[in-house]
Amino acid sequence: MAAKNETGEIPNPPLAEVISATITGFTAECLPIAEEAPDLAPKPRFGSFLRVESQSSGLDIIAVVYNVTTGPLDSVHRPSALGMTRVELQTEQPHIFSLLRTEVHAVIVGHAIAGRAFQHLPPQPPDVHDFVYAASSREVLSITEDFELLRLLTGISEVPADELIAATIREAHLVVGGDDDYLVEAGRKLSQIMRSDYDRLLSILKKIKPELYGR
């Protein structure tokens, strides 16, 4: 039985493990749910929030997922089309899933020290082999207070920044319980950040459609 934390709750298992990191972001390899089922590694959603427990610094680093990739472990074991369904593959060739790995790429949007959240980059990055968890609703609420983190997302170049901003707001809206006032505050902050680019602001606002995401 899993041990309970100080709040009496059973903590969620880690989703991934950091394999490279900088001050601005990190890459983590997803962990399988069970050793006998490597194909069941969870894949965090685009724009969702993650928390890294940095063991060396004691920081809780908060990040947003901007990309998820799945591929071979190395250049030798490259996958090829087999013309089989996933169920058939699991039955007849289950070993092929152990030759794949899923990586999560995330941009750091803040950190917490002793439960207090800061919406700016941490003083040091997470360490390789630190564990990555899904952020709780309390952590998402804390790190999105006044939505200053949206400024960090505007500078993303690896994926369309506008898509990431909209996805992040959608994901946060879901995590905190679908409160429409929360969306209004996010829209107000965006209007401040992009007050000189009305067309871009309108484009992002049109991408935020909570009725399509869990309602």
LUMKE-260152 format. One record per residue: residue in one letter; x, y, z of N, C-alpha, C, O, CB in turn. Coordinates in steps of 0.2 Angstrom, whole numbers, padded with zeros to 4 digits, always signed. Atoms other than C-alpha are relative to their C-alpha. Glycine has a CB too. Layout:
<recs>
aXYZXYZXYZXYZXYZ
...
</recs>
This chain:
<recs>
m+0004-0006+0000+0000+0000+0000+0004+0006+0000+0009+0006+0004-0005+0000+0006
a-0004-0006+0001+0007+0017-0005-0001+0004+0007-0006+0005+0010-0003+0005-0005
a+0000-0004-0006+0012+0028+0010-0003+0007-0001-0003+0010-0007+0007+0002+0002
k+0003-0007+0001+0002+0044+0013+0005+0006+0002+0010+0005+0006-0006+0000+0005
n-0004-0006-0002+0009+0061+0014-0002+0004+0006-0006+0001+0009+0000+0005-0006
e+0002-0003-0006+0008+0074+0027-0007+0003+0001-0010+0004+0006+0005+0006+0001
t+0007-0002+0000-0010+0079+0022-0004-0006+0001-0010-0005+0001-0001+0004-0006
g+0004+0006-0001-0016+0061+0024-0002-0003-0007-0006-0007-0007-0006+0002+0004
e+0001+0002+0007-0017+0059+0005+0005-0005-0003+0011-0004-0001-0001+0006-0005
i-0004+0005+0004-0010+0045-0006+0003+0004-0006-0001+0005-0010-0003-0007-0001
p-0003-0004+0006+0002+0054-0018-0001-0004-0006+0000-0010-0006+0007+0002+0002
n+0000+0003+0006+0000+0051-0036+0007-0002-0002+0012+0001+0000-0003+0005-0005
p-0006+0002+0002+0014+0041-0044+0003+0005-0005-0001+0009-0009+0000-0007-0003
p-0003-0005+0005+0027+0051-0055-0002-0002-0007-0003-0008-0009+0007+0000+0000
l+0002+0001+0007+0022+0053-0074+0007-0002-0004+0007-0005-0009-0004+0005-0003
a-0006+0000+0004+0040+0055-0080+0006+0001+0004+0006+0003+0010-0001+0005-0006
e-0006-0001-0003+0058+0057-0076+0005+0005-0004+0005+0003-0010+0004-0007+0002
v-0004-0005+0004+0069+0072-0081+0006-0003-0003+0010-0007+0001+0002+0006+0005
i-0006+0003+0004+0082+0067-0094+0005+0006-0002+0011+0005-0004-0001-0004-0005
s-0005-0006+0001+0089+0085-0098-0004+0006+0002-0010+0006+0002+0001+0000-0008
a+0003-0006-0003+0085+0102-0091+0004+0006-0001+0011+0006-0001-0002-0001+0007
t-0003-0007+0000+0089+0121-0092-0004+0004+0004-0009+0002+0007+0001+0003-0008
i+0004-0005-0004+0083+0136-0083-0007+0001-0003-0012+0002+0001+0004+0006+0001
t+0006-0001+0003+0069+0138-0095-0004-0006-0002-0010-0005-0003+0001+0004-0007
g+0004+0006+0002+0063+0120-0098+0003-0006+0001+0009-0006+0003-0003+0001-0007
f-0003+0006-0001+0066+0102-0097-0003-0005-0005-0009-0004-0008-0001-0002+0007
t+0003+0006+0003+0063+0085-0106+0000-0005+0004+0005-0006+0008+0005-0001-0007
a+0001+0006-0004+0057+0070-0097-0003-0006-0004-0007-0005-0008-0005+0002+0006
e+0003+0007+0003+0054+0052-0102-0005-0003+0004-0005-0003+0011+0006-0005+0000
c+0006+0003-0003+0037+0045-0098+0002-0007+0003+0005-0011+0000-0006+0000-0004
l-0001+0006-0004+0037+0031-0085-0006-0005-0002-0012-0002-0001+0001+0001+0007
p+0006+0005+0001+0026+0015-0089-0004+0000+0007-0001+0000+0012+0002-0007-0002
i+0004+0001-0006+0012+0012-0077+0002-0006+0004+0002-0006+0010-0008+0000-0002
a-0003+0006-0003+0019-0005-0074+0005-0003-0004+0005-0002-0010-0006-0005+0001
e-0006+0003+0004+0035-0014-0079-0003-0004-0005+0000-0005-0011+0005-0003+0005
e+0002+0005+0005+0025-0027-0088-0005+0003-0005-0007+0000-0010-0004-0006+0004
a+0004-0003+0005+0015-0014-0098+0003+0007-0002+0001+0012-0001-0007+0001+0003
p-0004-0006+0001+0028-0002-0105-0004+0004-0005-0003+0010-0006+0006-0002-0003
d+0004-0003+0005+0015+0003-0119-0005+0005+0003-0009+0009+0000-0003-0004-0005
l+0005-0004-0004+0004+0011-0105+0003+0006+0003+0000+0009+0008-0003-0004+0005
a-0002-0006-0003+0015+0026-0101-0004+0006-0002-0007+0007-0007+0007+0001-0003
p+0005-0006+0001+0004+0041-0098+0003+0006-0005+0009+0007-0004-0002+0003+0007
k-0003-0005+0004+0006+0055-0111-0004+0007+0002-0010+0007+0001-0002-0001-0007
p+0003-0006-0002+0002+0072-0103-0002+0004-0006+0000+0004-0012+0005+0005+0004
r+0003-0004+0005-0009+0084-0113+0004+0006-0002+0007+0009+0002-0007+0001+0001
f-0003-0007+0002-0003+0099-0123-0003+0005+0004-0009+0006+0004-0001+0001-0008
g+0003-0006-0004-0004+0114-0112-0001-0002+0007-0003+0003+0011-0006+0003-0003
s+0002+0002-0007-0006+0104-0096+0006+0002+0005+0012+0003+0002-0001-0008+0001
f-0005-0002-0005+0004+0108-0080+0003-0006+0003+0000-0011+0005-0004+0005+0005
l-0004+0005-0004+0018+0098-0072+0003+0003+0005+0005+0009+0006+0004-0003-0005
r-0004-0002-0006+0027+0099-0056+0006-0005+0001+0005-0011+0000-0004+0000+0007
v-0006+0004-0001+0045+0093-0054+0002+0001+0008+0003+0007+0010+0006+0002-0005
e-0003+0000-0007+0051+0089-0036+0008+0000-0001+0011-0005-0002-0002-0006+0004
s-0007-0001+0001+0069+0096-0037+0003-0002+0007+0003+0002+0012+0002+0007-0002
q-0003+0003-0007+0078+0085-0023+0006+0004+0002+0007+0005+0008+0002-0007-0001
s-0006-0003-0002+0094+0095-0023-0001+0007+0002+0002+0010+0007+0005+0001-0006
s+0002-0007-0002+0086+0113-0022-0006+0000+0005-0007+0005+0008-0001+0004-0006
g+0006+0000-0004+0070+0108-0013-0006+0004-0003-0011+0006+0000+0002+0003+0007
l+0005-0004+0004+0060+0118-0026-0005-0005-0003-0003-0010-0005+0003+0005-0005
d+0005+0003+0005+0044+0113-0034-0001+0004-0006-0003+0010-0006-0007-0001+0004
i+0000-0004+0007+0046+0118-0052-0006-0002-0004-0008-0007-0005+0007-0002-0004
i+0006+0001+0004+0030+0121-0062+0002+0001-0007+0005+0006-0009-0005+0004+0003
a-0001-0001+0008+0030+0119-0081-0006-0002-0003-0011-0005-0001+0006-0005-0002
v+0006+0001+0004+0018+0118-0095+0003-0004-0006+0008-0003-0009-0003+0007-0003
v-0002+0005+0005+0019+0104-0108-0001+0004-0007-0007+0006-0009-0004-0006+0000
y+0000-0003+0007+0023+0111-0126+0001-0005-0005-0001-0003-0011+0004+0006-0001
n-0001+0005+0005+0027+0095-0135+0000-0007+0003+0003-0008+0009+0006+0001-0005
v-0001+0007-0002+0026+0076-0133+0002-0004-0006-0002-0004-0011-0007-0003+0003
t-0003+0004+0005+0036+0064-0144+0000-0007+0002+0002-0009+0007+0006+0003-0003
t-0001+0007-0001+0036+0045-0146+0005-0002-0006+0003-0001-0011-0006-0004+0001
g-0004+0003+0005+0050+0036-0155+0004-0005+0003+0004-0008+0008+0005+0006-0003
p-0004+0006-0002+0063+0022-0154+0005+0002+0005+0007+0008+0006+0004-0003-0006
l-0005-0001-0005+0076+0020-0140+0006+0003-0003+0010+0006-0001+0001-0006+0004
d-0006-0001+0004+0090+0021-0153-0001+0000-0007-0006-0002-0010+0006-0004+0003
s+0000+0000+0007+0094+0022-0171+0000-0007-0003-0002-0008-0009+0006+0004-0003
v+0000+0007+0002+0095+0003-0172-0007-0003-0001-0009-0006-0005+0005-0004+0004
h+0006+0003+0000+0078-0002-0167-0006+0005-0002-0010+0008+0002-0002-0002+0008
r+0005-0005+0002+0067+0009-0178-0006-0004-0002-0006-0009-0005+0003+0003-0007
p+0006+0003+0001+0049+0005-0179-0002+0000-0008+0000+0004-0011-0006+0003+0004
s+0003+0000+0007+0040+0000-0196-0007-0002+0000-0009-0005+0005+0005-0005-0004
a+0008+0002+0000+0022-0002-0201+0000-0008-0001+0003-0011-0005-0003+0003-0006
l+0001+0007+0000+0016-0020-0198-0007-0002-0002-0008-0008-0003+0002-0002+0007
g+0007+0002+0002-0002-0019-0203-0004-0003+0005-0009-0007+0003+0000-0004-0006
m+0003+0004-0005-0008-0025-0186-0003+0006+0005-0001+0011+0005+0005-0004+0004
t+0003-0004-0004-0020-0017-0174+0004+0000+0007+0008-0004+0008-0007-0002+0002
r-0004-0001-0006-0014-0011-0157-0001-0007+0005+0004-0009+0008-0002+0006+0004
v+0002+0006-0004-0023-0026-0148+0004-0006-0003+0007-0010+0001-0007-0002-0001
e-0004+0005+0003-0014-0038-0161+0007+0001+0002+0010-0004+0004-0001+0000-0007
l-0007-0001-0002+0002-0030-0157+0002-0002+0007+0007-0005+0009+0002+0007-0001
q-0001+0002-0008+0000-0032-0138+0000-0007+0001+0003-0010+0005-0005+0003+0004
t+0001+0007+0000-0005-0050-0141+0006-0004-0003+0009-0009+0000-0006-0003-0002
e-0005+0004+0004+0008-0056-0154+0007+0003+0001+0012-0001+0001-0002+0000-0007
q-0007-0003+0000+0023-0044-0152+0000+0005+0006+0002+0011+0004+0002+0003-0007
p+0000-0005-0005+0022-0035-0135+0006+0003+0001+0007+0008+0004-0003-0003+0006
h-0006-0003-0002+0040-0033-0134+0002+0006-0004+0006+0010-0002+0006-0005-0002
i-0002-0006+0004+0040-0019-0148-0001+0006+0004+0002+0011+0003-0004+0000-0006
f+0001-0006-0004+0033-0007-0135+0006+0002+0004+0007+0008+0006-0007-0001+0004
s-0006-0001-0005+0048-0009-0124+0006+0004-0004+0011+0006-0001+0003-0006+0003
l-0005-0003+0004+0058-0002-0139-0001+0007-0002+0003+0010-0005+0001-0004-0006
l+0002-0006+0001+0049+0014-0139+0001+0004+0007+0000+0002+0012-0007+0001-0003
r+0000-0004-0006+0050+0029-0127-0004+0007-0002-0004+0009-0008+0007+0002+0002
t+0004-0006+0001+0039+0044-0125+0003+0006+0004+0004+0005+0010-0008-0001+0002
e-0004-0006-0003+0047+0061-0121-0005+0006+0001-0009+0007-0004+0006+0002-0003
v+0004-0006-0001+0038+0076-0114+0005+0006+0000+0010+0006+0004-0004+0000+0007
h-0004-0007+0000+0045+0094-0117-0004+0005+0003-0010+0006+0001+0002+0002-0008
a+0004-0005-0004+0040+0107-0105+0004+0007+0001+0010+0006+0001-0002-0003+0007
v-0003-0007-0001+0043+0126-0103-0002+0001+0008-0007+0001+0010-0003+0005-0005
i+0000-0001-0007+0046+0131-0085-0004+0007+0001-0002+0012-0002+0006+0000+0004
v+0004-0007-0001+0033+0145-0079+0000+0002+0007-0003+0008+0008-0007-0001-0003
g-0001-0002-0007+0037+0146-0061+0002-0005+0005+0004-0011+0003-0007+0002+0003
h-0003+0004-0005+0042+0138-0045-0004+0001+0007-0006+0007+0008+0007-0001+0001
a+0003-0001-0006+0036+0136-0027+0005-0002+0005+0009-0007+0005-0006-0004+0001
i-0004+0001-0005+0046+0137-0011-0004+0000+0007-0008+0005+0008+0006+0005+0001
a+0004+0001-0006+0038+0130+0005-0008+0002-0001-0011+0005+0003+0002+0005+0006
g+0007-0001+0001+0021+0131-0003-0002+0007-0003-0007+0008-0006-0004+0000+0006
r+0001-0006+0003+0023+0149-0010+0002+0000-0007+0008-0001-0008+0004+0006+0005
a-0002+0000+0007+0022+0151-0028+0003+0007-0003+0001+0012-0001-0007-0001-0004
f-0003-0006+0003+0032+0163-0039+0000-0001-0008+0002-0007-0010+0008+0000+0002
q+0001+0001+0007+0028+0166-0057+0006+0003-0004+0005+0008-0008-0007+0004-0002
h-0006-0002+0004+0046+0168-0064+0004-0006+0000+0003-0011+0004+0003+0006+0003
l-0004+0006+0001+0060+0156-0068+0003-0001+0007+0005+0004+0010+0005+0002-0006
p-0003+0002-0006+0068+0147-0054+0007+0002+0000+0010+0003-0005-0001-0008+0002
p-0008-0001+0000+0086+0150-0048+0004-0005-0002+0010-0003-0004+0002+0002+0008
q-0003+0005+0003+0091+0134-0054-0004-0005-0003-0010-0006-0001+0005-0004+0005
p+0005+0005+0004+0084+0120-0066-0001-0006+0004+0003-0007+0009+0003-0001-0007
p+0001+0007-0003+0078+0103-0060+0006-0004-0002+0010-0003-0007-0007-0003-0002
d-0006+0005+0002+0091+0089-0060-0002-0006-0004-0008-0008-0004+0003-0002+0007
v+0001+0006+0004+0092+0075-0072-0002-0006+0006+0001-0007+0011+0006-0002-0004
h+0003+0005-0004+0082+0060-0064-0005+0002+0005-0007-0002+0009+0006-0004+0003
d+0005-0002-0004+0071+0071-0054-0007-0002-0003-0008-0003-0009-0001+0008+0001
f+0006+0002+0003+0053+0065-0055-0005+0005-0002-0005+0011+0001-0003-0005+0006
v+0005-0005+0003+0039+0074-0064-0007-0003+0002-0009-0009+0001+0001+0001-0008
y+0006+0002-0002+0021+0074-0058-0005+0005-0003-0004+0010-0005-0001+0000+0008
a+0005-0005+0002+0004+0081-0064-0001+0005+0006-0001+0003+0012-0006-0004-0002
a+0002-0005-0005+0001+0097-0055-0007+0000+0003-0011-0002-0001+0002+0008-0003
s+0006+0000-0003-0013+0098-0043-0004+0006-0001-0001+0011-0003+0000-0001+0008
s+0004-0006+0001-0028+0110-0044+0003+0006+0004+0002+0011+0002-0007-0002+0001
r-0002-0005-0005-0021+0119-0029+0006+0004-0003+0007+0010-0003+0002-0002+0007
e-0006-0002+0003-0004+0121-0038-0001+0004-0006+0002+0009-0007+0005-0006-0001
v+0002-0004+0006-0012+0127-0054-0003+0006+0002-0001+0012-0001-0005-0004-0004
l+0003-0007-0002-0022+0140-0045+0005+0005+0002+0005+0011+0001-0006-0002+0005
s-0005-0004-0003-0007+0146-0036+0004+0003-0005+0006+0009-0005+0004-0004+0005
i-0005-0002+0005+0004+0147-0051-0003+0005-0006+0000+0008-0009+0004-0006-0003
t+0003-0005+0005-0009+0156-0062-0003+0006+0003-0007+0009+0000-0005-0005-0004
e+0003-0006-0003-0014+0169-0050+0003+0006-0003+0009+0007-0004+0002+0000+0008
d-0001-0006+0004-0015+0185-0060+0003-0001-0007+0004+0003-0011+0005+0005+0004
f-0002+0002+0007-0009+0175-0075+0007+0003-0003+0007+0004-0009-0006+0001-0005
e-0006-0003+0002+0008+0183-0076+0004-0005-0004+0008-0003-0008+0005+0003+0006
l-0004+0005+0003+0015+0166-0082-0001+0001-0008+0003-0002-0012-0002-0007+0002
l+0001-0001+0007+0007+0170-0099+0005+0004-0004+0006+0002-0010-0007+0003-0001
r-0006-0004+0003+0021+0182-0103+0005-0005-0002+0008-0004-0008+0002+0006+0004
l-0005+0005+0002+0033+0168-0103-0002-0004-0006+0003-0006-0010+0002-0005+0006
l+0002+0004+0005+0023+0158-0115+0000+0003-0007+0000+0000-0012-0007-0003+0001
t+0000-0004+0006+0023+0172-0128+0006-0001-0004+0007+0000-0010-0002+0007+0001
g-0006+0000+0003+0041+0169-0131+0002-0007-0003+0008-0008-0005+0005+0002+0004
i-0002+0007+0003+0040+0150-0136+0001+0000-0007-0004+0003-0011-0006-0005+0002
s-0001+0000+0007+0047+0147-0153+0000-0008-0003-0001-0008-0009+0007+0002-0002
e+0000+0006+0003+0047+0128-0154-0007-0003-0002-0007-0007-0007+0001-0005+0006
v+0007+0001+0003+0028+0127-0157-0004+0007+0000-0001+0012+0003-0004-0005+0005
p+0004-0007+0000+0015+0141-0161-0002+0002+0007-0006-0001+0010-0006-0001-0005
a+0001-0002-0007+0015+0151-0145-0008+0002+0001-0010+0000+0007+0004+0007+0001
d+0007-0001-0001-0003+0156-0148-0004-0006+0002-0009-0006+0006-0003+0004-0006
e+0003+0007-0002-0009+0138-0148+0002-0002+0007-0003-0005+0010+0002-0005-0005
l-0002+0002-0007+0001+0135-0132-0004+0004+0005-0006+0001+0010+0007+0000+0000
i+0004-0005-0005-0007+0150-0123-0007-0002+0001-0009-0003+0006+0001+0007-0002
a+0007+0002+0000-0024+0145-0128-0001-0007+0004-0006-0008+0008-0003-0001-0007
a+0000+0007-0003-0021+0126-0123+0001+0001+0007-0002-0003+0011+0005-0004-0003
t-0002-0001-0008-0013+0132-0106-0006+0002+0003-0008+0000+0009+0006+0004+0001
i+0006-0003-0003-0029+0142-0102-0005-0005+0000-0009-0006+0005-0002+0006-0004
r+0005+0005+0000-0040+0128-0107+0001-0005+0005-0003-0007+0009-0001-0003-0007
e-0002+0005-0004-0031+0115-0097+0000+0003+0008-0003-0001+0012+0007-0002-0001
a+0001-0003-0007-0030+0127-0081-0007+0000+0001-0009-0001+0007+0004+0007+0000
h+0008-0001-0001-0049+0130-0083-0003-0006+0002-0007-0007+0006-0003+0003-0006
l+0002+0006-0001-0052+0112-0083+0002-0002+0007-0002-0005+0011+0002-0006-0005
v-0003+0003-0006-0041+0108-0068-0003+0004+0006-0004+0001+0011+0008+0001+0000
v+0002-0004-0006-0048+0122-0057-0008-0001+0001-0011+0003+0005+0002+0007-0001
g+0007+0001-0001-0066+0116-0060-0005+0003-0005-0011+0003-0004-0002+0002+0007
g+0004-0003+0005-0072+0125-0075-0004+0007+0002-0009+0008-0001-0005-0004-0002
d+0003-0006-0002-0076+0142-0067+0001+0005-0005+0007+0007-0007+0004+0003+0007
d+0000-0005+0005-0080+0155-0080+0003+0006+0002+0006+0010-0002-0007+0001-0003
d-0003-0006-0003-0074+0169-0069+0008+0000-0001+0011+0004-0002-0001+0001+0007
y-0007+0001+0001-0057+0161-0071+0002+0002-0007+0008+0005-0008+0002-0007+0002
l-0001-0002+0007-0058+0163-0090+0000+0007-0001+0004+0010-0005-0005-0004-0004
v+0001-0007+0000-0063+0181-0088+0007+0003+0002+0009+0008-0001-0006+0003+0004
e-0007-0003-0002-0047+0185-0078+0005-0002-0005+0010+0002-0006+0001-0003+0007
a-0006+0001+0004-0036+0176-0090-0001+0004-0006+0004+0006-0009-0001-0008-0002
g+0001-0005+0006-0044+0186-0105+0002+0007+0002+0005+0010-0002-0007+0000-0002
r-0002-0007-0002-0041+0202-0095+0008+0000+0000+0011+0005-0003-0002+0002+0007
k-0007-0001+0000-0023+0198-0093+0003-0001-0007+0008+0003-0009+0003-0006+0004
l-0002+0000+0007-0021+0193-0111+0000+0007-0003+0004+0009-0007-0003-0006-0004
s+0001-0006+0003-0028+0209-0116+0005+0006+0002+0006+0010-0002-0007+0003+0002
q-0005-0004-0002-0015+0218-0106+0007-0001-0003+0010+0003-0006+0001+0000+0008
i-0006+0002+0003-0001+0208-0113+0000+0002-0007+0006+0004-0010+0001-0007+0001
m+0001-0001+0007-0007+0210-0131-0004+0006-0002-0007+0006-0007-0003-0006-0003
r+0004-0006+0001-0015+0227-0130+0002+0003-0007-0002+0007-0010+0001+0005+0005
s-0002-0003+0007-0005+0232-0146-0001-0004-0006+0001-0002-0011+0008+0002+0001
d+0002+0005+0005-0010+0217-0156-0006-0003+0001-0007-0009+0003+0006-0006+0000
y+0007+0002-0001-0028+0216-0156-0002-0007-0004-0006-0011-0002-0005+0005-0002
d+0001+0006+0004-0029+0203-0170+0003-0007+0003-0001-0012+0003+0003+0001-0007
r-0002+0006-0003-0018+0191-0161-0004-0002+0006-0005-0008+0007+0008+0001+0002
l+0004+0001-0006-0027+0193-0145-0007-0003-0002-0009-0008+0001-0002+0007+0004
l+0007+0003+0002-0044+0189-0154+0001-0007-0002-0003-0011-0001-0003+0004-0005
s-0002+0007+0002-0036+0174-0162+0001-0005+0006-0002-0011+0005+0006+0000-0005
i-0001+0004-0006-0031+0167-0145-0006-0001+0003-0008-0007+0005+0005+0003+0004
l+0007+0001-0004-0048+0170-0137-0004-0004-0004-0008-0008-0001-0003+0007+0001
k+0005+0005+0003-0057+0161-0151+0002-0007+0000-0002-0012+0000+0001+0002-0008
k-0002+0007-0001-0046+0146-0148-0002-0003+0007-0001-0009+0008+0008-0001-0001
i+0002+0002-0006-0052+0145-0130-0007-0002+0000-0011+0003+0001+0002+0005+0006
k+0007+0003+0000-0068+0134-0130-0001-0005+0005-0001-0011+0004-0001-0002-0007
p+0000+0004-0006-0071+0127-0113-0006-0005-0002-0006-0011+0001-0002+0003+0006
e+0006+0004+0001-0088+0119-0120+0003-0007-0003-0001-0012-0003-0005+0003-0004
l-0002+0006+0003-0077+0107-0130+0005-0004+0004+0007-0009+0002+0003+0002-0007
y-0006+0003-0004-0065+0102-0116-0003-0002+0007-0001+0001+0012+0006+0004+0001
g+0002+0003-0006-0075+0092-0103-0007+0002+0002-0009+0000+0007+0005+0001+0005
r+0006-0002-0003-0091+0101-0102-0006-0004-0004-0012-0002-0003-0001+0008-0002
</recs>
